[in-house]
């Protein structure tokens, strides 16, 4: 960070290469849109370039700082758009010749359903689910990013998980799994 703040482009490039995927993934999960995630990721690192000289590592770790910037940019973008962007869908799901097409389709459909359910949560619950359960951050790291007490993270996480479970139960069919439509072919 010191080298990057002093103008060392290679040091900044190393930071970017190390952390861009994590920032992108967080923005993608929060927004549900690849395009929004790409824009937010770019804005996060532009913001980092502008604020390198004022960054204080004793206040928060770099990744915590980047998550906080990404969180604010994503929320502002969604607020500005005044709607949640629909999940992008891939043209097809690659699978190997050994995969059972029905199982591959069922897994893809379950993942898509879970993404939709997570995106439907209010942002305060969606954020803690993504940071704690998906990104694997500790309660303390999540609390630092969201600027809330650890107890608030725990209660939001509990409530968010209950909301997900309730919403998934509403979409289940009698056999216990979400309904799966057959697919015609796998993309190889």
N, CA, C and O atoms as a DFTB+ gen file, in Angstrom:
752 C
 N C O
     1  1       0.831      -1.201       0.000
     2  2       0.000       0.000       0.000
     3  2       0.867       1.253       0.000
     4  3       0.571       2.221      -0.700
     5  1       1.941       1.230       0.789
     6  2       2.819       2.410       0.822
     7  2       3.430       2.676      -0.548
     8  3       3.516       3.823      -0.988
     9  1       3.858       1.593      -1.227
    10  2       4.444       1.763      -2.562
    11  2       3.396       2.275      -3.546
    12  3       3.689       3.130      -4.381
    13  1       2.191       1.756      -3.447
    14  2       1.114       2.207      -4.347
    15  2       0.791       3.675      -4.077
    16  3       0.579       4.449      -5.011
    17  1       0.755       4.059      -2.796
    18  2       0.474       5.452      -2.437
    19  2       1.580       6.383      -2.926
    20  3       1.334       7.556      -3.208
    21  1       2.810       5.848      -3.026
    22  2       3.939       6.649      -3.507
    23  2       3.973       6.730      -5.028
    24  3       4.847       7.390      -5.591
    25  1       3.026       6.063      -5.706
    26  2       2.947       6.163      -7.160
    27  2       3.464       4.955      -7.908
    28  3       3.562       4.997      -9.134
    29  1       3.799       3.880      -7.217
    30  2       4.305       2.669      -7.862
    31  2       3.143       1.935      -8.542
    32  3       2.285       1.356      -7.876
    33  1       3.132       1.970      -9.875
    34  2       2.037       1.370     -10.637
    35  2       1.990      -0.151     -10.477
    36  3       0.914      -0.746     -10.428
    37  1       3.158      -0.763     -10.398
    38  2       3.195      -2.219     -10.235
    39  2       2.602      -2.639      -8.897
    40  3       1.945      -3.677      -8.811
    41  1       2.821      -1.857      -7.867
    42  2       2.251      -2.167      -6.555
    43  2       0.732      -2.064      -6.609
    44  3       0.031      -2.906      -6.050
    45  1       0.219      -1.031      -7.283
    46  2      -1.226      -0.892      -7.407
    47  2      -1.794      -2.024      -8.258
    48  3      -2.855      -2.563      -7.944
    49  1      -1.094      -2.387      -9.333
    50  2      -1.547      -3.487     -10.189
    51  2      -1.613      -4.793      -9.403
    52  3      -2.514      -5.604      -9.622
    53  1      -0.668      -5.000      -8.492
    54  2      -0.679      -6.212      -7.662
    55  2      -1.891      -6.219      -6.732
    56  3      -2.530      -7.253      -6.539
    57  1      -2.197      -5.070      -6.166
    58  2      -3.390      -4.954      -5.308
    59  2      -4.638      -5.242      -6.132
    60  3      -5.521      -5.985      -5.702
    61  1      -4.703      -4.653      -7.308
    62  2      -5.857      -4.841      -8.188
    63  2      -6.025      -6.311      -8.554
    64  3      -7.121      -6.859      -8.439
    65  1      -4.958      -6.946      -8.990
    66  2      -5.034      -8.355      -9.395
    67  2      -5.428      -9.249      -8.220
    68  3      -6.179     -10.207      -8.402
    69  1      -4.944      -8.955      -7.049
    70  2      -5.241      -9.773      -5.872
    71  2      -6.692      -9.625      -5.425
    72  3      -7.304     -10.614      -5.022
    73  1      -7.261      -8.421      -5.483
    74  2      -8.555      -8.162      -4.847
    75  2      -9.721      -7.920      -5.793
    76  3     -10.863      -7.854      -5.338
    77  1      -9.479      -7.787      -7.081
    78  2     -10.573      -7.440      -7.993
    79  2     -11.650      -8.514      -8.059
    80  3     -12.833      -8.186      -8.146
    81  1     -11.276      -9.770      -8.019
    82  2     -12.254     -10.850      -8.119
    83  2     -13.189     -10.852      -6.916
    84  3     -14.390     -11.081      -7.061
    85  1     -12.649     -10.600      -5.744
    86  2     -13.463     -10.577      -4.532
    87  2     -14.443      -9.407      -4.581
    88  3     -15.615      -9.556      -4.235
    89  1     -13.961      -8.254      -5.008
    90  2     -14.822      -7.070      -5.117
    91  2     -15.909      -7.307      -6.160
    92  3     -17.077      -6.994      -5.930
    93  1     -15.521      -7.858      -7.302
    94  2     -16.488      -8.130      -8.367
    95  2     -17.565      -9.103      -7.874
    96  3     -18.757      -8.875      -8.086
    97  1     -17.148     -10.167      -7.226
    98  2     -18.097     -11.177      -6.745
    99  2     -19.095     -10.564      -5.768
   100  3     -20.295     -10.827      -5.845
   101  1     -18.594      -9.754      -4.859
   102  2     -19.484      -9.095      -3.899
   103  2     -20.480      -8.192      -4.622
   104  3     -21.679      -8.249      -4.349
   105  1     -19.997      -7.368      -5.534
   106  2     -20.878      -6.452      -6.275
   107  2     -21.880      -7.232      -7.119
   108  3     -23.030      -6.815      -7.252
   109  1     -21.463      -8.347      -7.684
   110  2     -22.350      -9.185      -8.502
   111  2     -23.456      -9.780      -7.643
   112  3     -24.623      -9.788      -8.034
   113  1     -23.086     -10.271      -6.486
   114  2     -24.084     -10.866      -5.600
   115  2     -25.046      -9.816      -5.044
   116  3     -26.230     -10.096      -4.859
   117  1     -24.552      -8.629      -4.783
   118  2     -25.407      -7.565      -4.248
   119  2     -26.348      -7.003      -5.301
   120  3     -27.482      -6.637      -4.992
   121  1     -25.885      -6.934      -6.540
   122  2     -26.691      -6.288      -7.581
   123  2     -27.446      -7.267      -8.462
   124  3     -28.508      -6.938      -8.990
   125  1     -26.908      -8.460      -8.622
   126  2     -27.526      -9.419      -9.518
   127  2     -27.206      -9.168     -10.976
   128  3     -27.828      -9.765     -11.855
   129  1     -26.254      -8.302     -11.252
   130  2     -25.950      -7.930     -12.628
   131  2     -24.443      -7.933     -12.878
   132  3     -23.671      -7.341     -12.124
   133  1     -24.045      -8.611     -13.951
   134  2     -22.627      -8.599     -14.328
   135  2     -22.168      -7.193     -14.701
   136  3     -21.082      -6.766     -14.308
   137  1     -22.986      -6.480     -15.451
   138  2     -22.611      -5.137     -15.892
   139  2     -22.434      -4.190     -14.709
   140  3     -21.470      -3.426     -14.656
   141  1     -23.362      -4.242     -13.771
   142  2     -23.253      -3.395     -12.583
   143  2     -22.012      -3.767     -11.784
   144  3     -21.296      -2.892     -11.298
   145  1     -21.759      -5.059     -11.649
   146  2     -20.586      -5.512     -10.896
   147  2     -19.289      -5.036     -11.541
   148  3     -18.357      -4.638     -10.841
   149  1     -19.225      -5.074     -12.858
   150  2     -18.037      -4.588     -13.555
   151  2     -17.842      -3.093     -13.314
   152  3     -16.732      -2.639     -13.036
   153  1     -18.927      -2.338     -13.423
   154  2     -18.840      -0.892     -13.195
   155  2     -18.427      -0.584     -11.762
   156  3     -17.569       0.267     -11.530
   157  1     -19.030      -1.266     -10.814
   158  2     -18.720      -1.025      -9.406
   159  2     -17.270      -1.394      -9.121
   160  3     -16.573      -0.661      -8.419
   161  1     -16.807      -2.518      -9.656
   162  2     -15.413      -2.927      -9.436
   163  2     -14.462      -1.860      -9.956
   164  3     -13.493      -1.503      -9.286
   165  1     -14.738      -1.359     -11.137
   166  2     -13.894      -0.303     -11.699
   167  2     -13.933       0.937     -10.803
   168  3     -12.891       1.524     -10.509
   169  1     -15.119       1.330     -10.375
   170  2     -15.254       2.515      -9.519
   171  2     -14.554       2.333      -8.177
   172  3     -14.001       3.290      -7.635
   173  1     -14.571       1.117      -7.634
   174  2     -13.902       0.850      -6.361
   175  2     -12.408       1.132      -6.489
   176  3     -11.814       1.781      -5.628
   177  1     -11.808       0.639      -7.570
   178  2     -10.363       0.819      -7.708
   179  2      -9.987       2.234      -8.145
   180  3      -8.886       2.696      -7.843
   181  1     -10.864       2.915      -8.837
   182  2     -10.634       4.335      -9.127
   183  2     -10.686       5.117      -7.817
   184  3      -9.867       6.005      -7.582
   185  1     -11.648       4.781      -6.972
   186  2     -11.745       5.424      -5.651
   187  2     -10.494       5.138      -4.831
   188  3      -9.970       6.027      -4.160
   189  1     -10.016       3.896      -4.884
   190  2      -8.798       3.546      -4.148
   191  2      -7.614       4.375      -4.622
   192  3      -6.828       4.857      -3.806
   193  1      -7.479       4.545      -5.927
   194  2      -6.376       5.366      -6.457
   195  2      -6.459       6.780      -5.889
   196  3      -5.452       7.356      -5.476
   197  1      -7.665       7.328      -5.876
   198  2      -7.845       8.701      -5.389
   199  2      -7.590       8.841      -3.897
   200  3      -7.166       9.900      -3.433
   201  1      -7.846       7.777      -3.146
   202  2      -7.776       7.880      -1.680
   203  2      -6.572       7.169      -1.078
   204  3      -6.475       7.061       0.145
   205  1      -5.657       6.684      -1.906
   206  2      -4.491       5.965      -1.389
   207  2      -3.725       6.758      -0.343
   208  3      -3.308       6.210       0.677
   209  1      -3.545       8.024      -0.591
   210  2      -2.743       8.831       0.340
   211  2      -3.437       9.035       1.683
   212  3      -2.772       9.278       2.690
   213  1      -4.769       8.938       1.710
   214  2      -5.487       9.148       2.966
   215  2      -5.932       7.842       3.631
   216  3      -6.532       7.870       4.706
   217  1      -5.643       6.706       3.003
   218  2      -6.024       5.408       3.570
   219  2      -5.261       5.183       4.871
   220  3      -4.045       5.368       4.929
   221  1      -5.984       4.784       5.907
   222  2      -5.386       4.539       7.222
   223  2      -5.554       3.060       7.578
   224  3      -6.639       2.644       7.986
   225  1      -4.485       2.257       7.428
   226  2      -4.606       0.817       7.661
   227  2      -4.988       0.447       9.100
   228  3      -5.531      -0.634       9.330
   229  1      -4.716       1.315      10.057
   230  2      -5.082       1.014      11.442
   231  2      -6.598       1.084      11.661
   232  3      -7.107       0.494      12.613
   233  1      -7.314       1.787      10.803
   234  2      -8.780       1.884      10.917
   235  2      -9.464       0.645      10.371
   236  3     -10.446       0.173      10.944
   237  1      -8.949       0.110       9.256
   238  2      -9.541      -1.080       8.640
   239  2      -8.542      -1.693       7.671
   240  3      -7.751      -0.986       7.047
   241  1      -8.585      -3.008       7.550
   242  2      -7.759      -3.691       6.570
   243  2      -8.174      -3.275       5.169
   244  3      -9.278      -2.769       4.966
   245  1      -7.296      -3.487       4.210
   246  2      -7.573      -3.056       2.843
   247  2      -8.817      -3.729       2.281
   248  3      -9.657      -3.067       1.671
   249  1      -8.944      -5.026       2.479
   250  2     -10.105      -5.719       1.934
   251  2     -11.394      -5.224       2.580
   252  3     -12.417      -5.099       1.906
   253  1     -11.354      -4.946       3.862
   254  2     -12.512      -4.381       4.552
   255  2     -12.867      -3.026       3.951
   256  3     -14.040      -2.723       3.735
   257  1     -11.861      -2.225       3.687
   258  2     -12.060      -0.915       3.070
   259  2     -12.691      -1.071       1.679
   260  3     -13.637      -0.361       1.337
   261  1     -12.159      -2.005       0.886
   262  2     -12.678      -2.210      -0.462
   263  2     -14.127      -2.704      -0.437
   264  3     -14.945      -2.265      -1.245
   265  1     -14.443      -3.609       0.481
   266  2     -15.830      -4.067       0.634
   267  2     -16.746      -2.887       0.978
   268  3     -17.843      -2.764       0.433
   269  1     -16.287      -2.031       1.879
   270  2     -17.097      -0.878       2.266
   271  2     -17.368       0.058       1.094
   272  3     -18.488       0.536       0.914
   273  1     -16.331       0.312       0.300
   274  2     -16.500       1.168      -0.884
   275  2     -17.446       0.489      -1.871
   276  3     -18.341       1.134      -2.417
   277  1     -17.253      -0.811      -2.101
   278  2     -18.119      -1.548      -3.028
   279  2     -19.561      -1.553      -2.539
   280  3     -20.490      -1.410      -3.335
   281  1     -19.747      -1.714      -1.258
   282  2     -21.093      -1.703      -0.679
   283  2     -21.780      -0.372      -0.949
   284  3     -22.915      -0.333      -1.423
   285  1     -21.088       0.709      -0.647
   286  2     -21.675       2.034      -0.845
   287  2     -21.955       2.325      -2.317
   288  3     -23.009       2.863      -2.657
   289  1     -21.017       1.971      -3.186
   290  2     -21.215       2.216      -4.613
   291  2     -22.376       1.381      -5.160
   292  3     -23.181       1.875      -5.950
   293  1     -22.460       0.127      -4.741
   294  2     -23.554      -0.738      -5.212
   295  2     -24.892      -0.216      -4.731
   296  3     -25.846      -0.140      -5.506
   297  1     -24.974       0.145      -3.461
   298  2     -26.238       0.668      -2.919
   299  2     -26.637       1.961      -3.624
   300  3     -27.804       2.150      -3.965
   301  1     -25.673       2.844      -3.842
   302  2     -25.976       4.095      -4.542
   303  2     -26.441       3.833      -5.968
   304  3     -27.370       4.474      -6.458
   305  1     -25.791       2.891      -6.620
   306  2     -26.175       2.565      -7.995
   307  2     -27.591       2.002      -8.038
   308  3     -28.393       2.404      -8.880
   309  1     -27.903       1.074      -7.135
   310  2     -29.237       0.480      -7.109
   311  2     -30.287       1.524      -6.734
   312  3     -31.386       1.529      -7.289
   313  1     -29.954       2.390      -5.810
   314  2     -30.874       3.451      -5.409
   315  2     -31.125       4.392      -6.587
   316  3     -32.256       4.811      -6.831
   317  1     -30.058       4.716      -7.307
   318  2     -30.182       5.606      -8.464
   319  2     -31.043       4.966      -9.552
   320  3     -31.880       5.630     -10.164
   321  1     -30.834       3.690      -9.784
   322  2     -31.621       2.984     -10.798
   323  2     -33.053       2.743     -10.336
   324  3     -33.946       2.496     -11.147
   325  1     -33.264       2.817      -9.009
   326  2     -34.582       2.643      -8.384
   327  2     -35.218       1.286      -8.675
   328  3     -36.439       1.135      -8.660
   329  1     -34.369       0.321      -8.934
   330  2     -34.869      -1.033      -9.115
   331  2     -33.693      -1.987      -9.006
   332  3     -32.535      -1.589      -9.126
   333  1     -34.008      -3.237      -8.779
   334  2     -32.969      -4.258      -8.777
   335  2     -32.853      -4.804     -10.183
   336  3     -33.855      -5.070     -10.847
   337  1     -31.646      -4.966     -10.618
   338  2     -31.392      -5.486     -11.940
   339  2     -31.629      -6.991     -11.909
   340  3     -31.229      -7.664     -10.959
   341  1     -32.274      -7.519     -12.939
   342  2     -32.540      -8.952     -13.000
   343  2     -31.237      -9.721     -13.112
   344  3     -30.242      -9.228     -13.644
   345  1     -31.268     -10.928     -12.604
   346  2     -30.097     -11.782     -12.714
   347  2     -29.770     -12.038     -14.172
   348  3     -30.664     -12.303     -14.975
   349  1     -28.494     -11.960     -14.520
   350  2     -28.069     -12.317     -15.857
   351  2     -28.158     -13.830     -15.978
   352  3     -27.877     -14.547     -15.018
   353  1     -28.535     -14.307     -17.117
   354  2     -28.585     -15.749     -17.315
   355  2     -27.579     -16.127     -18.374
   356  3     -27.410     -15.432     -19.376
   357  1     -26.927     -17.216     -18.141
   358  2     -25.936     -17.696     -19.095
   359  2     -26.648     -18.401     -20.238
   360  3     -27.760     -18.904     -20.077
   361  1     -26.000     -18.431     -21.388
   362  2     -26.590     -19.092     -22.557
   363  2     -26.757     -20.572     -22.309
   364  3     -27.707     -21.180     -22.802
   365  1     -25.870     -21.149     -21.571
   366  2     -25.963     -22.566     -21.259
   367  2     -24.999     -22.893     -20.147
   368  3     -24.081     -22.126     -19.858
   369  1     -25.209     -24.023     -19.530
   370  2     -24.336     -24.452     -18.455
   371  2     -23.417     -25.535     -18.983
   372  3     -23.887     -26.589     -19.412
   373  1     -22.105     -25.294     -18.959
   374  2     -21.208     -26.319     -19.448
   375  2     -21.287     -27.562     -18.561
   376  3     -21.445     -27.459     -17.345
   377  1     -21.180     -28.703     -19.166
   378  2     -21.137     -29.935     -18.392
   379  2     -20.297     -30.947     -19.141
   380  3     -20.164     -30.874     -20.362
   381  1     -19.740     -31.875     -18.422
   382  2     -18.926     -32.892     -19.055
   383  2     -19.816     -34.032     -19.507
   384  3     -20.973     -34.137     -19.100
   385  1     -19.269     -34.873     -20.343
   386  2     -20.062     -35.976     -20.873
   387  2     -20.470     -36.949     -19.786
   388  3     -21.437     -37.690     -19.962
   389  1     -19.752     -36.968     -18.650
   390  2     -20.072     -37.874     -17.551
   391  2     -21.177     -37.350     -16.646
   392  3     -21.726     -38.116     -15.854
   393  1     -21.521     -36.072     -16.738
   394  2     -22.565     -35.499     -15.885
   395  2     -23.942     -35.969     -16.318
   396  3     -24.225     -36.103     -17.509
   397  1     -24.780     -36.213     -15.345
   398  2     -26.170     -36.519     -15.625
   399  2     -26.856     -35.200     -15.950
   400  3     -26.884     -34.301     -15.110
   401  1     -27.406     -35.066     -17.145
   402  2     -28.029     -33.789     -17.526
   403  2     -29.127     -33.345     -16.568
   404  3     -29.279     -32.151     -16.311
   405  1     -29.886     -34.288     -16.041
   406  2     -30.951     -33.938     -15.102
   407  2     -30.360     -33.348     -13.821
   408  3     -30.845     -32.332     -13.324
   409  1     -29.305     -33.990     -13.281
   410  2     -28.665     -33.475     -12.064
   411  2     -28.041     -32.109     -12.307
   412  3     -28.149     -31.216     -11.466
   413  1     -27.385     -31.941     -13.458
   414  2     -26.769     -30.644     -13.784
   415  2     -27.832     -29.569     -13.890
   416  3     -27.638     -28.452     -13.410
   417  1     -28.947     -29.893     -14.511
   418  2     -30.038     -28.920     -14.642
   419  2     -30.644     -28.604     -13.284
   420  3     -30.965     -27.450     -13.000
   421  1     -30.802     -29.613     -12.449
   422  2     -31.371     -29.399     -11.111
   423  2     -30.457     -28.503     -10.279
   424  3     -30.935     -27.595      -9.599
   425  1     -29.145     -28.749     -10.327
   426  2     -28.202     -27.914      -9.568
   427  2     -28.209     -26.477     -10.069
   428  3     -28.195     -25.536      -9.277
   429  1     -28.232     -26.314     -11.385
   430  2     -28.257     -24.959     -11.961
   431  2     -29.532     -24.236     -11.562
   432  3     -29.500     -23.046     -11.248
   433  1     -30.640     -24.937     -11.571
   434  2     -31.912     -24.321     -11.204
   435  2     -31.941     -23.973      -9.711
   436  3     -32.474     -22.932      -9.329
   437  1     -31.375     -24.834      -8.874
   438  2     -31.316     -24.549      -7.439
   439  2     -30.452     -23.324      -7.160
   440  3     -30.811     -22.479      -6.340
   441  1     -29.304     -23.229      -7.850
   442  2     -28.433     -22.052      -7.675
   443  2     -29.142     -20.783      -8.121
   444  3     -29.071     -19.757      -7.444
   445  1     -29.825     -20.849      -9.255
   446  2     -30.548     -19.678      -9.755
   447  2     -31.648     -19.267      -8.788
   448  3     -31.851     -18.077      -8.545
   449  1     -32.350     -20.233      -8.243
   450  2     -33.408     -19.947      -7.269
   451  2     -32.821     -19.300      -6.025
   452  3     -33.363     -18.314      -5.524
   453  1     -31.713     -19.847      -5.520
   454  2     -31.077     -19.278      -4.331
   455  2     -30.608     -17.847      -4.602
   456  3     -30.760     -16.980      -3.741
   457  1     -30.042     -17.587      -5.780
   458  2     -29.626     -16.223      -6.127
   459  2     -30.817     -15.272      -6.125
   460  3     -30.738     -14.165      -5.593
   461  1     -31.931     -15.718      -6.730
   462  2     -33.124     -14.860      -6.760
   463  2     -33.639     -14.586      -5.352
   464  3     -34.043     -13.464      -5.045
   465  1     -33.625     -15.596      -4.503
   466  2     -34.104     -15.422      -3.127
   467  2     -33.192     -14.455      -2.382
   468  3     -33.680     -13.569      -1.680
   469  1     -31.885     -14.606      -2.522
   470  2     -30.947     -13.697      -1.853
   471  2     -31.139     -12.270      -2.357
   472  3     -31.123     -11.327      -1.565
   473  1     -31.319     -12.102      -3.664
   474  2     -31.531     -10.758      -4.212
   475  2     -32.841     -10.139      -3.739
   476  3     -32.974      -8.916      -3.700
   477  1     -33.805     -10.978      -3.382
   478  2     -35.100     -10.449      -2.929
   479  2     -35.077      -9.981      -1.480
   480  3     -36.014      -9.323      -1.026
   481  1     -34.017     -10.314      -0.750
   482  2     -33.919      -9.885       0.649
   483  2     -33.697      -8.380       0.729
   484  3     -33.094      -7.791      -0.168
   485  1     -34.179      -7.758       1.794
   486  2     -33.812      -6.354       2.027
   487  2     -32.281      -6.248       2.134
   488  3     -31.631      -7.180       2.609
   489  1     -31.715      -5.141       1.704
   490  2     -30.255      -5.018       1.598
   491  2     -29.525      -5.283       2.908
   492  3     -28.427      -5.838       2.883
   493  1     -30.094      -4.907       4.051
   494  2     -29.379      -5.113       5.321
   495  2     -29.176      -6.597       5.620
   496  3     -28.191      -6.968       6.258
   497  1     -30.101      -7.452       5.166
   498  2     -29.955      -8.897       5.355
   499  2     -29.114      -9.502       4.236
   500  3     -28.291     -10.384       4.481
   501  1     -29.320      -9.030       3.010
   502  2     -28.566      -9.520       1.865
   503  2     -27.069      -9.289       2.080
   504  3     -26.254     -10.162       1.782
   505  1     -26.712      -8.119       2.594
   506  2     -25.297      -7.793       2.813
   507  2     -24.633      -8.768       3.770
   508  3     -23.548      -9.273       3.480
   509  1     -25.265      -9.042       4.909
   510  2     -24.624      -9.939       5.881
   511  2     -24.573     -11.370       5.367
   512  3     -23.604     -12.082       5.632
   513  1     -25.589     -11.806       4.640
   514  2     -25.570     -13.151       4.066
   515  2     -24.415     -13.270       3.079
   516  3     -23.664     -14.244       3.119
   517  1     -24.270     -12.294       2.202
   518  2     -23.207     -12.347       1.201
   519  2     -21.832     -12.256       1.857
   520  3     -20.940     -13.040       1.533
   521  1     -21.654     -11.317       2.764
   522  2     -20.339     -11.153       3.386
   523  2     -19.967     -12.338       4.277
   524  3     -18.839     -12.826       4.216
   525  1     -20.899     -12.800       5.098
   526  2     -20.580     -13.871       6.052
   527  2     -20.665     -15.260       5.436
   528  3     -19.718     -16.041       5.529
   529  1     -21.786     -15.567       4.812
   530  2     -21.995     -16.929       4.323
   531  2     -21.353     -17.193       2.966
   532  3     -20.803     -18.271       2.744
   533  1     -21.416     -16.234       2.068
   534  2     -20.878     -16.461       0.723
   535  2     -19.390     -16.123       0.665
   536  3     -18.589     -16.924       0.184
   537  1     -19.022     -14.944       1.152
   538  2     -17.620     -14.524       1.086
   539  2     -16.781     -15.103       2.225
   540  3     -15.553     -15.097       2.149
   541  1     -17.428     -15.601       3.273
   542  2     -16.708     -16.262       4.354
   543  2     -16.015     -15.339       5.338
   544  3     -15.070     -15.754       6.008
   545  1     -16.466     -14.090       5.441
   546  2     -15.853     -13.170       6.395
   547  2     -16.336     -13.463       7.808
   548  3     -17.419     -14.017       8.000
   549  1     -15.544     -13.096       8.780
   550  2     -15.938     -13.268      10.171
   551  2     -16.995     -12.233      10.530
   552  3     -17.212     -11.268       9.798
   553  1     -17.648     -12.450      11.668
   554  2     -18.635     -11.482      12.136
   555  2     -17.976     -10.119      12.347
   556  3     -18.551      -9.087      12.002
   557  1     -16.779     -10.121      12.910
   558  2     -16.085      -8.856      13.181
   559  2     -15.754      -8.116      11.886
   560  3     -15.914      -6.898      11.811
   561  1     -15.292      -8.846      10.866
   562  2     -14.981      -8.211       9.580
   563  2     -16.250      -7.655       8.939
   564  3     -16.257      -6.543       8.411
   565  1     -17.313      -8.438       8.992
   566  2     -18.589      -7.987       8.429
   567  2     -19.081      -6.748       9.164
   568  3     -19.539      -5.791       8.539
   569  1     -18.988      -6.767      10.487
   570  2     -19.419      -5.615      11.288
   571  2     -18.606      -4.373      10.934
   572  3     -19.152      -3.273      10.855
   573  1     -17.318      -4.547      10.725
   574  2     -16.458      -3.420      10.369
   575  2     -16.853      -2.838       9.012
   576  3     -16.916      -1.619       8.854
   577  1     -17.116      -3.700       8.041
   578  2     -17.503      -3.233       6.712
   579  2     -18.828      -2.487       6.771
   580  3     -18.976      -1.419       6.178
   581  1     -19.792      -3.059       7.492
   582  2     -21.131      -2.472       7.549
   583  2     -21.246      -1.357       8.584
   584  3     -22.254      -0.653       8.638
   585  1     -20.215      -1.204       9.400
   586  2     -20.179      -0.193      10.459
   587  2     -21.349      -0.357      11.430
   588  3     -22.065       0.591      11.755
   589  1     -21.509      -1.615      11.882
   590  2     -22.528      -1.949      12.867
   591  2     -21.886      -2.841      13.923
   592  3     -20.822      -3.409      13.678
   593  1     -22.510      -2.976      15.093
   594  2     -21.973      -3.886      16.104
   595  2     -22.052      -5.353      15.654
   596  3     -22.875      -5.707      14.810
   597  1     -21.191      -6.194      16.225
   598  2     -21.166      -7.616      15.887
   599  2     -22.516      -8.262      16.189
   600  3     -22.964      -9.131      15.441
   601  1     -23.161      -7.854      17.262
   602  2     -24.474      -8.391      17.606
   603  2     -25.506      -8.120      16.514
   604  3     -26.378      -8.949      16.254
   605  1     -25.401      -6.972      15.888
   606  2     -26.310      -6.643      14.788
   607  2     -26.063      -7.568      13.609
   608  3     -27.008      -8.005      12.952
   609  1     -24.799      -7.869      13.337
   610  2     -24.464      -8.799      12.256
   611  2     -25.088     -10.159      12.555
   612  3     -25.705     -10.769      11.682
   613  1     -24.928     -10.631      13.785
   614  2     -25.475     -11.941      14.158
   615  2     -26.992     -11.981      14.018
   616  3     -27.544     -12.951      13.498
   617  1     -27.660     -10.940      14.476
   618  2     -29.121     -10.954      14.404
   619  2     -29.606     -10.834      12.959
   620  3     -30.575     -11.490      12.576
   621  1     -28.941     -10.003      12.157
   622  2     -29.337      -9.880      10.746
   623  2     -29.070     -11.171       9.985
   624  3     -29.851     -11.568       9.121
   625  1     -27.965     -11.818      10.313
   626  2     -27.633     -13.079       9.664
   627  2     -28.677     -14.144      10.007
   628  3     -29.122     -14.889       9.134
   629  1     -29.054     -14.207      11.253
   630  2     -30.074     -15.164      11.681
   631  2     -31.399     -14.887      10.989
   632  3     -32.041     -15.798      10.465
   633  1     -31.797     -13.636      10.991
   634  2     -33.065     -13.251      10.361
   635  2     -33.015     -13.487       8.852
   636  3     -33.983     -13.975       8.268
   637  1     -31.899     -13.146       8.223
   638  2     -31.750     -13.357       6.787
   639  2     -31.823     -14.827       6.413
   640  3     -32.455     -15.187       5.420
   641  1     -31.179     -15.680       7.203
   642  2     -31.230     -17.120       6.947
   643  2     -32.655     -17.646       7.089
   644  3     -33.096     -18.477       6.295
   645  1     -33.369     -17.165       8.095
   646  2     -34.775     -17.588       8.271
   647  2     -35.616     -17.142       7.082
   648  3     -36.462     -17.894       6.599
   649  1     -35.386     -15.914       6.608
   650  2     -36.133     -15.412       5.456
   651  2     -35.857     -16.263       4.217
   652  3     -36.775     -16.575       3.458
   653  1     -34.594     -16.634       4.014
   654  2     -34.239     -17.481       2.877
   655  2     -34.939     -18.833       2.987
   656  3     -35.523     -19.318       2.018
   657  1     -34.877     -19.434       4.167
   658  2     -35.506     -20.743       4.368
   659  2     -37.011     -20.677       4.106
   660  3     -37.571     -21.565       3.464
   661  1     -37.660     -19.627       4.601
   662  2     -39.100     -19.489       4.391
   663  2     -39.421     -19.316       2.909
   664  3     -40.374     -19.911       2.407
   665  1     -38.636     -18.512       2.215
   666  2     -38.898     -18.269       0.794
   667  2     -38.617     -19.509      -0.046
   668  3     -39.308     -19.763      -1.032
   669  1     -37.612     -20.276       0.340
   670  2     -37.322     -21.511      -0.384
   671  2     -38.414     -22.549      -0.149
   672  3     -38.767     -23.293      -1.064
   673  1     -38.953     -22.607       1.066
   674  2     -40.036     -23.544       1.356
   675  2     -41.260     -23.244       0.507
   676  3     -41.959     -24.162       0.077
   677  1     -41.520     -21.986       0.266
   678  2     -42.676     -21.598      -0.541
   679  2     -42.534     -22.033      -1.989
   680  3     -43.537     -22.201      -2.682
   681  1     -41.303     -22.219      -2.461
   682  2     -41.089     -22.574      -3.861
   683  2     -40.898     -24.064      -4.073
   684  3     -40.779     -24.506      -5.215
   685  1     -40.865     -24.851      -3.004
   686  2     -40.643     -26.291      -3.139
   687  2     -41.883     -27.008      -3.642
   688  3     -43.014     -26.576      -3.421
   689  1     -41.637     -28.102      -4.315
   690  2     -42.711     -28.976      -4.762
   691  2     -42.776     -30.159      -3.792
   692  3     -41.855     -30.325      -2.993
   693  1     -43.816     -30.978      -3.827
   694  2     -43.962     -32.064      -2.865
   695  2     -42.750     -32.971      -2.712
   696  3     -42.517     -33.468      -1.610
   697  1     -41.963     -33.211      -3.760
   698  2     -40.798     -34.089      -3.667
   699  2     -39.652     -33.477      -2.895
   700  3     -38.672     -34.170      -2.624
   701  1     -39.731     -32.209      -2.527
   702  2     -38.690     -31.573      -1.733
   703  2     -37.733     -30.709      -2.532
   704  3     -37.043     -29.870      -1.953
   705  1     -37.670     -30.887      -3.844
   706  2     -36.782     -30.075      -4.668
   707  2     -37.603     -29.122      -5.511
   708  3     -38.759     -29.410      -5.821
   709  1     -37.029     -27.994      -5.888
   710  2     -37.746     -27.097      -6.785
   711  2     -38.035     -27.817      -8.099
   712  3     -37.293     -28.711      -8.506
   713  1     -39.095     -27.425      -8.739
   714  2     -39.451     -28.039     -10.014
   715  2     -38.340     -27.804     -11.029
   716  3     -37.790     -26.706     -11.104
   717  1     -38.009     -28.828     -11.808
   718  2     -36.942     -28.735     -12.796
   719  2     -37.527     -29.024     -14.168
   720  3     -38.203     -30.032     -14.377
   721  1     -37.254     -28.120     -15.093
   722  2     -37.658     -28.353     -16.470
   723  2     -36.533     -29.096     -17.172
   724  3     -35.366     -28.768     -16.960
   725  1     -36.844     -30.085     -17.999
   726  2     -35.775     -30.791     -18.700
   727  2     -35.030     -29.868     -19.654
   728  3     -35.604     -28.924     -20.197
   729  1     -33.760     -30.149     -19.851
   730  2     -32.966     -29.375     -20.795
   731  2     -32.733     -30.206     -22.038
   732  3     -32.765     -31.435     -21.981
   733  1     -32.500     -29.553     -23.149
   734  2     -32.326     -30.273     -24.405
   735  2     -30.891     -30.722     -24.634
   736  3     -30.665     -31.807     -25.169
   737  1     -29.905     -29.897     -24.232
   738  2     -28.522     -30.282     -24.471
   739  2     -27.616     -29.491     -23.527
   740  3     -28.025     -28.482     -22.952
   741  1     -26.400     -29.959     -23.381
   742  2     -25.381     -29.282     -22.603
   743  2     -24.466     -28.531     -23.556
   744  3     -24.229     -28.963     -24.684
   745  1     -23.957     -27.398     -23.085
   746  2     -22.998     -26.650     -23.873
   747  2     -21.620     -27.189     -23.517
   748  3     -21.230     -27.172     -22.350
   749  1     -20.883     -27.665     -24.507
   750  2     -19.572     -28.260     -24.243
   751  2     -18.478     -27.302     -24.604
   752  3     -17.300     -27.623     -24.452
